[in-house]
Amino acid sequence: MADPDEDPTAAVEEPAKVMRIGMMLKQLLEEVKAAPLDEAARDRLAEVHARSVAELRTGLSEDLAAELDRITLPFSDDAAPSDAELRVAQAQLVGWLEGLFHGIQTALVAQQMMAQNQLATMRRALPPGMTLPVHGRLGQQSGQGGQGGQAEQSGQGQDRPGQYL
């Protein structure tokens, strides 16, 4: 497993799966808020909730799966959970997932900023007029070759047969 400090997405082994389940849970939470549920619907939603947590675990690192286990409490087996219990459980899970997504986004932004700072440091360390390689080409002194260089402007060094009027 990769170090989450090196690669912030490493904690989520299957990001697409986690995103799909997260979106589904968010929609389910909206549905639970919108209408009262009968006992069969509450049983079904409790089952969907439990399966979703199990599926989420398979897409997460061991650390995040353990954290998910600690925050999700099972429903009692003797009766269907109430609307309120379902709302709380769904909201808790959706909130945890949103926190996970925001944490990954924050880590990615920080990683990008570090890379930009490293690039700026490398550019400052170059001798005057030198550039870093761009798209596989080596950098060159400014004013030598490349577009706008004197050799190209005067037409020297170009493969052109004859002159055209």
MODELLER restraints for C-alpha pairs under 7 A, 6 or more apart:
rsr = mdl.restraints
at = mdl.atoms
rsr.add(forms.Gaussian(group=physical.xy_distance, feature=features.Distance(at['CA:2:A'], at['CA:10:A']), mean=5.67, stdev=0.5))
rsr.add(forms.Gaussian(group=physical.xy_distance, feature=features.Distance(at['CA:3:A'], at['CA:10:A']), mean=6.83, stdev=0.5))
rsr.add(forms.Gaussian(group=physical.xy_distance, feature=features.Distance(at['CA:4:A'], at['CA:10:A']), mean=5.46, stdev=0.5))
rsr.add(forms.Gaussian(group=physical.xy_distance, feature=features.Distance(at['CA:4:A'], at['CA:11:A']), mean=5.90, stdev=0.5))
rsr.add(forms.Gaussian(group=physical.xy_distance, feature=features.Distance(at['CA:8:A'], at['CA:104:A']), mean=5.84, stdev=0.5))
rsr.add(forms.Gaussian(group=physical.xy_distance, feature=features.Distance(at['CA:8:A'], at['CA:107:A']), mean=5.80, stdev=0.5))
rsr.add(forms.Gaussian(group=physical.xy_distance, feature=features.Distance(at['CA:8:A'], at['CA:108:A']), mean=6.45, stdev=0.5))
rsr.add(forms.Gaussian(group=physical.xy_distance, feature=features.Distance(at['CA:9:A'], at['CA:104:A']), mean=6.37, stdev=0.5))
rsr.add(forms.Gaussian(group=physical.xy_distance, feature=features.Distance(at['CA:11:A'], at['CA:60:A']), mean=6.07, stdev=0.5))
rsr.add(forms.Gaussian(group=physical.xy_distance, feature=features.Distance(at['CA:11:A'], at['CA:61:A']), mean=4.89, stdev=0.5))
rsr.add(forms.Gaussian(group=physical.xy_distance, feature=features.Distance(at['CA:11:A'], at['CA:64:A']), mean=6.99, stdev=0.5))
rsr.add(forms.Gaussian(group=physical.xy_distance, feature=features.Distance(at['CA:12:A'], at['CA:59:A']), mean=6.06, stdev=0.5))
rsr.add(forms.Gaussian(group=physical.xy_distance, feature=features.Distance(at['CA:12:A'], at['CA:60:A']), mean=4.59, stdev=0.5))
rsr.add(forms.Gaussian(group=physical.xy_distance, feature=features.Distance(at['CA:12:A'], at['CA:61:A']), mean=5.89, stdev=0.5))
rsr.add(forms.Gaussian(group=physical.xy_distance, feature=features.Distance(at['CA:13:A'], at['CA:59:A']), mean=5.16, stdev=0.5))
rsr.add(forms.Gaussian(group=physical.xy_distance, feature=features.Distance(at['CA:13:A'], at['CA:60:A']), mean=5.33, stdev=0.5))
rsr.add(forms.Gaussian(group=physical.xy_distance, feature=features.Distance(at['CA:13:A'], at['CA:61:A']), mean=6.26, stdev=0.5))
rsr.add(forms.Gaussian(group=physical.xy_distance, feature=features.Distance(at['CA:14:A'], at['CA:59:A']), mean=4.56, stdev=0.5))
rsr.add(forms.Gaussian(group=physical.xy_distance, feature=features.Distance(at['CA:14:A'], at['CA:60:A']), mean=6.85, stdev=0.5))
rsr.add(forms.Gaussian(group=physical.xy_distance, feature=features.Distance(at['CA:15:A'], at['CA:59:A']), mean=6.98, stdev=0.5))
rsr.add(forms.Gaussian(group=physical.xy_distance, feature=features.Distance(at['CA:17:A'], at['CA:59:A']), mean=6.62, stdev=0.5))
rsr.add(forms.Gaussian(group=physical.xy_distance, feature=features.Distance(at['CA:18:A'], at['CA:56:A']), mean=5.95, stdev=0.5))
rsr.add(forms.Gaussian(group=physical.xy_distance, feature=features.Distance(at['CA:18:A'], at['CA:59:A']), mean=6.20, stdev=0.5))
rsr.add(forms.Gaussian(group=physical.xy_distance, feature=features.Distance(at['CA:21:A'], at['CA:52:A']), mean=6.68, stdev=0.5))
rsr.add(forms.Gaussian(group=physical.xy_distance, feature=features.Distance(at['CA:22:A'], at['CA:94:A']), mean=6.56, stdev=0.5))
rsr.add(forms.Gaussian(group=physical.xy_distance, feature=features.Distance(at['CA:22:A'], at['CA:97:A']), mean=6.39, stdev=0.5))
rsr.add(forms.Gaussian(group=physical.xy_distance, feature=features.Distance(at['CA:25:A'], at['CA:90:A']), mean=6.82, stdev=0.5))
rsr.add(forms.Gaussian(group=physical.xy_distance, feature=features.Distance(at['CA:25:A'], at['CA:94:A']), mean=6.41, stdev=0.5))
rsr.add(forms.Gaussian(group=physical.xy_distance, feature=features.Distance(at['CA:26:A'], at['CA:94:A']), mean=5.89, stdev=0.5))
rsr.add(forms.Gaussian(group=physical.xy_distance, feature=features.Distance(at['CA:29:A'], at['CA:87:A']), mean=6.47, stdev=0.5))
rsr.add(forms.Gaussian(group=physical.xy_distance, feature=features.Distance(at['CA:29:A'], at['CA:90:A']), mean=5.74, stdev=0.5))
rsr.add(forms.Gaussian(group=physical.xy_distance, feature=features.Distance(at['CA:29:A'], at['CA:91:A']), mean=6.57, stdev=0.5))
rsr.add(forms.Gaussian(group=physical.xy_distance, feature=features.Distance(at['CA:32:A'], at['CA:87:A']), mean=6.44, stdev=0.5))
rsr.add(forms.Gaussian(group=physical.xy_distance, feature=features.Distance(at['CA:37:A'], at['CA:83:A']), mean=6.60, stdev=0.5))
rsr.add(forms.Gaussian(group=physical.xy_distance, feature=features.Distance(at['CA:39:A'], at['CA:80:A']), mean=6.26, stdev=0.5))
rsr.add(forms.Gaussian(group=physical.xy_distance, feature=features.Distance(at['CA:42:A'], at['CA:80:A']), mean=6.06, stdev=0.5))
rsr.add(forms.Gaussian(group=physical.xy_distance, feature=features.Distance(at['CA:42:A'], at['CA:81:A']), mean=6.24, stdev=0.5))
rsr.add(forms.Gaussian(group=physical.xy_distance, feature=features.Distance(at['CA:42:A'], at['CA:82:A']), mean=6.96, stdev=0.5))
rsr.add(forms.Gaussian(group=physical.xy_distance, feature=features.Distance(at['CA:42:A'], at['CA:83:A']), mean=6.96, stdev=0.5))
rsr.add(forms.Gaussian(group=physical.xy_distance, feature=features.Distance(at['CA:43:A'], at['CA:80:A']), mean=5.28, stdev=0.5))
rsr.add(forms.Gaussian(group=physical.xy_distance, feature=features.Distance(at['CA:46:A'], at['CA:86:A']), mean=6.99, stdev=0.5))
rsr.add(forms.Gaussian(group=physical.xy_distance, feature=features.Distance(at['CA:57:A'], at['CA:65:A']), mean=4.97, stdev=0.5))
rsr.add(forms.Gaussian(group=physical.xy_distance, feature=features.Distance(at['CA:75:A'], at['CA:81:A']), mean=6.53, stdev=0.5))
rsr.add(forms.Gaussian(group=physical.xy_distance, feature=features.Distance(at['CA:123:A'], at['CA:132:A']), mean=6.92, stdev=0.5))
rsr.add(forms.Gaussian(group=physical.xy_distance, feature=features.Distance(at['CA:129:A'], at['CA:141:A']), mean=4.91, stdev=0.5))
rsr.add(forms.Gaussian(group=physical.xy_distance, feature=features.Distance(at['CA:129:A'], at['CA:142:A']), mean=5.25, stdev=0.5))
rsr.add(forms.Gaussian(group=physical.xy_distance, feature=features.Distance(at['CA:130:A'], at['CA:139:A']), mean=6.08, stdev=0.5))
rsr.add(forms.Gaussian(group=physical.xy_distance, feature=features.Distance(at['CA:130:A'], at['CA:140:A']), mean=5.51, stdev=0.5))
rsr.add(forms.Gaussian(group=physical.xy_distance, feature=features.Distance(at['CA:130:A'], at['CA:141:A']), mean=4.98, stdev=0.5))
rsr.add(forms.Gaussian(group=physical.xy_distance, feature=features.Distance(at['CA:130:A'], at['CA:142:A']), mean=6.91, stdev=0.5))
rsr.add(forms.Gaussian(group=physical.xy_distance, feature=features.Distance(at['CA:131:A'], at['CA:139:A']), mean=4.61, stdev=0.5))
rsr.add(forms.Gaussian(group=physical.xy_distance, feature=features.Distance(at['CA:131:A'], at['CA:140:A']), mean=6.12, stdev=0.5))
rsr.add(forms.Gaussian(group=physical.xy_distance, feature=features.Distance(at['CA:132:A'], at['CA:139:A']), mean=5.15, stdev=0.5))
rsr.add(forms.Gaussian(group=physical.xy_distance, feature=features.Distance(at['CA:133:A'], at['CA:139:A']), mean=4.82, stdev=0.5))
rsr.add(forms.Gaussian(group=physical.xy_distance, feature=features.Distance(at['CA:143:A'], at['CA:149:A']), mean=5.53, stdev=0.5))
rsr.add(forms.Gaussian(group=physical.xy_distance, feature=features.Distance(at['CA:151:A'], at['CA:157:A']), mean=6.55, stdev=0.5))
